[in-house]
Structure formats: C-alpha cells, structure tokens
Amino acid sequence: MTTDASAPGTRRTLAAQLRLLGVRPGATLLVHAGLRSLGYVCGGPQAVALALRDVLGPDGTIVVPTHTPDNSDPAEWRNPPVPVDWWPLIRAEMPGFDPAVTPSRCMGVFAETIRCWPGALRSSHPQVSFAALGPAAEQVVGGHARADMLGEGSPLARLYERDADVLLLGVDHGVNTSLHLAEYRRPGPPRERVGAAVRTADGGRDWVWWQDVRLDATDFVALGRDLDATGAVRAGPVGVATGRLMRQRAAVDFAVQWLARNRTTEDA
C-alpha cells in the first residue's frame, strides 16, 4: 500500500503502515511516541491507539512509559532548578504517587491516552511507572520494585522475558527506555540516593529514600545509531514520520556490550 504524504493519517492507513513495519499480532509492544511528528492524524492519539490495537489483535498488549520525573528530590532538579529553601517544603508537600490519578509528565499525549484507556493497568513506582493495555498487562506492570526501578524488578525486565518489541514512533533512541535495562546489567553501575513521595497504607503520604542506579541517557542517540547499523531495527513510514521497530532483547543485549565498550570507568 502506498500512502499520499499530503493526505491525513487515519486509523486504517496507520494500521497498514504498522503492519508493513512488522508489528506482530499478539505481541507485547512497548511504544514511545511523538505524535506531532506523524503529521495530521484524523482522530489524533485515539486513532493511533486504535490502529495499534487493530494490528496487535486481541492477544496483543500495548505498554507505555507513564513516568513522573517531577516526583523526585528537588535538590536534583536542573530544568529548571528551584531555590534551596524550597526543598524541605517540596519533600513535605508533594502528593504521594497514586497510579489511578497521578498524571505522567513529559511522556506525551499517547502515553496518557493509554494510561487513561478503560482496562489499562499501571505499575506502582512513584517515578518510573508503566501502563499496559491488553491481556499481558498484569504480568508486565505488577510488582514493580521501588529500588530497582528500571532493572530486574521492573516492567522492562518483564518485557525482556516476554520477548517484547519496542516501537519508536517519530522519536529517536534518546527516549528508548529499554536501554536503561542495559545500564543495570552493566557490571558495577554507579548508584545514587533517590527520593519520592508515596502513598502510605492508611491513605496518607510519606517521603521515602532509596539507593538506585544513576540513570544516564546522554549517549543513547549514539548507541541507537550503532544499533540501527546492525540491521536489528526496522524503519519505515508511519504517518509522515519514521517508525522504528526492534526486538527488545536484541536492543538490550547490544546495549550491554556497547556500554561496556563506550563508557569509561570515569562514568562510574
């Protein structure tokens, strides 16, 4: 099927492009989407979600990042920073993360669309939650460990176990969250203290601290270019943007080796 680049995207035309790209019926699919890059889509994020569900079928599951980076230690905020005398107030008053109502931030309208879709489930991590829609949702997002937030106790590891796919829609590898799993699998990753507001069992809130891997996506674009060059990533048009589809295992395994070669001991 050919698509007129001047015509609006629709549920039907996007589904046809996603099939050509290689989205598999019945797959578990982690999606990162920048919908503006797709051009005009009749129906917007709802149409994109419906197109993906059409291709995945009833046995497929859509997963999206629904992170809340603002629920973090204000001492680490850089964009923008806040005054030092605000820090205690923010730690004392930030609402505790509630999977049902806390909106994601900086994840895009598509992620919010899936998060709010009837039947979607969301993991309980106060900073890096994921939402999933489909029969594998509970297996993917259940039991998200606080102190292993993108590692072996996270939905990323559950996706790896399921041999899931990753779809980048109009975005590059700089936002390819699965590459963070490789950081955890790197020997002796650097660690830091992390904080967030959480809900307590009695319905209140508390500020908690834990130790976790220090995440660093600054070299993910370069990593992604090298991953693309291996042929492990299929690229093709989705709307007027480029979609990139890969098996998550292949991407993570490549990233583990790439980080070992390209990050020096000083990075730790």
N, C-alpha and C positions, 0 to 999 in steps of 0.2 A: 504493500500500500504506500502511495506517495501522499505527502501532506503539503498543502499550499501554505507556505510560511506566512502569507498575508491573511489567512483565514483564522478565526478564533479557534482555540483548542476546545475540545468538548470531551465529555466522559468517553464517548465512543472512539474518538481519534487518539486520545491519550492511552486508552487501553490497547489499541492496536500498536502503538509505538512501544509500549511497555512489553508486550508480547515479543515484538521483534528484538527488543533489547535482551530478552532472555529471562524475564521474571517468570518463575516456575509456579504452576498451580500447586497448591498445598504447601508452599514454602513458608518458613518463618523469615520475615523480611524486616530488617532494621532500616528505617528511612530517615535521611536527613534532607530537608527540602528548603530551597529558597524560591518561593513561588513567584516572586516578581520576575525572576529570570525566565520563567516559562512563557512570558508574554500573556496576552489576554486569554483567560480560560473561562468559558461560559459556565458559571456556577462556582468559580473560584475553588477554595480548598475542599469544599464538599464534593465537587466533581472529581478532583484529583483522588480523594479518598475512595469514592465510588469506583473510579477506574481501576485503582489498585485492588479493591475487593473483587471486582469482576474478573481480573486476571488471576488472582490468588485462589479464588473459589472458596467454597465453604470450609475447606480444610486448611486454608492459609491464615496466617496471623501477621498483622502489622504491628511493629514496635517502633516507638519514637522516644527520643530523649525529652524529658519534661523537667529539666534541671532548674534549680532555684539558687543561682550563684549569689544573690543578694542576702541569702540566709547564711552568712559567713562572718568570720571575725572582721570587724571594721578596721582593725589595725592593718589588714592586708589589702584594703580597697585602694585601687590606683586610678580608677576610671569612672568617676573622679574620687580622689581621697576625701576624707572627712576630718574635721578637727579632732585632735586627741581627746579633748574634753567631752566629745560626743560618744566615745567608745563605750564607757560604762552604761550610758543610757540605752544605747542600741542593744547591747547584750542583755540588758534587763527587760526591755520592752518589745523586742522583735517577736511577733506572733509565732507560736510553735507551729512547725510544719504539719499541715493536715492534708493527706493525699486527696481528700474529696474536694477541697475548696481552694487550696493554695495554688495560684496560677504559676505556670512556668514563666521563665524570663529569659529573653534572648534566644529562644528556641524556634521562634517563628510561628506563624498562624497555622501551619499544617499540623505541627505537634499539638497545639492547643485544640485543634479540631478533633484529633484522635483522642486526646485526653478526655474531652467532654462528650464523646460519642456514647450513646447508650450501650452498656455492656462492657465498656473498656475498664481495665484494671490498672492500678498504678502502684509502683513499689513505694516502700515507706521511708526511703532515705531522705533526710532533710535537705541535702544539697544536690544530689545527682540521681533523682528518681527517673524511672522509665515508665511509660504507659504502653499497654498492649491491648489489641483488639483481635479476638479470634480464639479458637479452641486451645491454643497453647499458652494463652495469656498468663494463667496462674503459674504454670511451670517456669515461665520466663521471669516474672516480676516478683514472685513470692520469695520471702526470706532474704531480702536484700540486706547484707551486713553493713552496719554503720562504719566499722573500722577497716573495711576492705572495699571501699566504695566503688571502685571500677576494676577490682581484681577478681580473685577466685570466688568471693562471696557475692558477686554482683550479677545482674542480668546479662552483662557482656559474656561472662563465663558460661551462663546457661545457653546463650545463643551459640557459643563455640561448640558446646556439647551437642546441640541440635543440628549442627552443620548449616547454620542460617546463612542468608545472603545479606549483603549491605547494598543499599541503593542511595546514591548521591544524586539528588535532583537539582540541577542548577547551582550546586555548591562544589567546592573542591575538598581535597583531603585534609585541609586545615580544620574542618569540623567533623572528621571521621572518628567518632568517639571510640570505636573498636580498637584503634591504635593505642589507646591508653592501656588496654589489657596487656599489650606487649611491654609497657613500662613496668608493670607488676611482675612480669615474667623475666625481666632483666635481673641478673644477679646483683644483689645488694643495692636496690634502688634507694635514692635519697628520700628521707622522710621528714615530716614536719608536724607541728601541732595544728589541728583543725578544730574549729568551733562552729556551733549552730544552735538555733532554738528548736526544741522538740516539744511535742505534746506529752504530758505525763498520763499515767494510767487513770488518775482521778479527773481528767479533763482539763488540768491546768497546763502550765508550760514551765520549761526549765532551759537553762543554757548548759550545754554539755561540750566537753573537750575530748578529743581522741587523737591518736597518732595514726598518720596515714602516709602513703606515698605522695611525694611532691610531684604534682602533675605538670607537664611541660609540653605544649603543643606547638612551640615555636618552629620546630623543624619538620612538622607533619606535611607541609606542602612539598618540601624537597623529598621527603620519604615517599610521598604519594606519586611524585613524578617517576621515581625509580620503580615503584610498584607497577605503575601503568606500563612502563617499558618492558616488563616481564611478560606481558600478554595475559596476566591474570585478571585484568579489568576490561570488561566490555563497555564500549562507549557508543552512544547513538543519540539521535534527537528525541527529546520529549518536549512537546510544545516547540518553542523556538530556542530552548536551552539544550544543554548536553546532559544526558543521564549517564552515570557510571554504575555498573553493576559488578559485584565481586562476591566470591565465597568468603565469608568472614574468616574461616580457618586459614585460608591462603594468605589473606591480608595480615592477620595477626602473626602467623609463623614467619612471614617475610619481615615484618616489622621488628620482631625479636632479634633477628640476625642483623638487620640494618642498624638498629640502635647499638648493638654490640660493636659494630664497625665504626659508627659515626659519632657517637657520644663519648667524649673523653672522660677520664677519671675526674677531671675538674668539674664536670657537670654534676657529679655527686656531692 
